[in-house]
Amino acid sequence: MPSYPASRIETPDDHLNILQITDLHLSTPVVMDANENDILLDDMACQQSFENVLKQALQEDIRCDLIVVTGDLVNKVKATIYDHIFETLQATRIPFACIAGNHDVTDENDKDLPFFQRELVARPADTRLLSRHIIETDYWQLLLLDSSIAGKVAGEITSTDIDWLCKRLSTCDKPALIALHHHIIPVESDWIDTHMAKNTERFWQHMQSFEHLQVVISGHIHQEQVKYRHGVTVYSTPSTCYQFKPHKDDFSYDENALPGYRWLQLANNGTVASWVERLDT
């Protein structure tokens, strides 16, 4: 069984097939009582959806070389939930890596209240979640960042993160992919764009010097989008559970959008193919 975290991947054809899943929002099992039916059903739905997404993706006619989980693994920061997620991923026998999202370092109290009235409580990240982590192949480098801020919904690419990226991209000229949780280009939804990663303009100013930076992948927005900046393709990926309506200034669920996941095929000549699949109904 591959050791965690993945740090070196070799494939039989020198191409790398990545399965990206994000925003699992799993909760520990709860005991049902008369007042918790809706909460229980929501918790069970996210759990079942995660398992179904993983099963469907790995039954497709494509070899999976690496699974990258881009944050919000949990809805409540508890070690037992991470234990279950890591056991499930390890059972695939496929190398994988996980980074933190805002829900991995922040608990929301009073969820029955409107969002702006809830108490946000800072929590330490699970030690298995990665920060400034490198995964290499013979032809690619994957650079994983922790964009979360404890006690906050928004994220940040820190000056230290940018310095680390610049050093790595300066010393290794392989085509590069960056993975983080928070989005780094506005997605034309005011409510979620207030919670994107901070310091992104400084990030882009530094990244435009590196032509071999090809791709950025993220989660957080619970929808599929593709953006471009400075020759970099920026992919946002649907949640394995519930989705948000795109291009809405106020918070809104997209009841018609199914759970999803993203495939990325990184070729040995530096080209990229990527697409989103949705869970079969």
Residue, then its C-alpha position, 0 to 999 in steps of 0.5 A: m500500500p502506498s505510503y502517505p503522503a504521496s511524494r513521488i509518482e511513476t507511471p507506465d506511460d509517463h503520463l499522470n492521471i489525477l483525480q481531484i475531489t474537494d469539499l467533502h464536508l463529512s460529519t461524524p455519525v450522530v444519534m437520531d432524535a426527534n430534533e435531529n432528523d434533518i441534520l442526520l440526513d444531511d450528514m448521511a447524504c455527504q458521507q454517501s455522496f463521497e463514497n459514491v463519487l470515489k467508487q464511480a470515478l475509480q470504476e471509469d476506464i481511466r487509470c488513476d495515479l493520484i488522488v488530490v483532496t483540496g480541502d473542506l474534508v470535514n464539517k466539524v473538526k474531529a480526528t475520528i472523521y479524518d480517520h474514516i476519510f484516510e482509511t477510505l482513501q488508503a483502501t483504494r491503494i492509490p497514492f493520495a494527498c490532502i490539504a486543508g480548507n476553511h472548515d478543516v480549521t474552523d468550526e461554525n457554531d449556531k448553524d441554525l442562524p444566518f451565516f453572519q450571526r454564527e460564531l466561528v471558532a479557530r481549530p488546529a488543522d489535523t496533522r495529516l493535512l499538508s502544507r508546502h508539499i511537493i509531489e514529483t514525477d519525471y515530467w511534472q511537479l505538483l505544489l500543494l499549499d494550505s490556504s486556510i486561516a484558522g477561525k476564518v472563511a476566507g483564505e490567504i496565500t502568505s508571503t512565505d507561501i509565495d517565497w516557497l513557490c518562487k524558490r521551487l519554480s526557480t530551481c525546477d523547470k518541470p511543468a508545474l501545477i499548484a493545488l490549494h483550497h481557496h479560489i484565486i480569481p473572482v468567480e462573479s458571485d459577491w458572497i463567495d468572492t469575499h471569502m477567496a484567497k487574500n494576497t492573490e495579486r501579489f501571487w500573480q505578480h510573482m507567478q507571471s515570471f514562470e512560464h512553466l506554471q501551467v495549472v492551478i486547481s482549487g475547491h471552495i466555490h462548490q461549482e465548476q469554473v475555468k479561468y485563465r491568467h498569465g497563461v495559467t489555466v485555473y480550474s475550480t471543481p464541484s463538491t462531492c456533496y452539495q453545490f452553489k449556484p454560479h453568478k449569484d451575489d447572495f448565497s444560494y444552493d444549486e439544487n439541480a447540480l449533482p456532486g462532481y469531481r475532476w480528472l486531470q491528465l498531465a502529459n509528458n510533453g507538458t500539455v494538460a487535459s481536464w474535465v469534470e464528471r458528475l455523479d450518476t443518478 
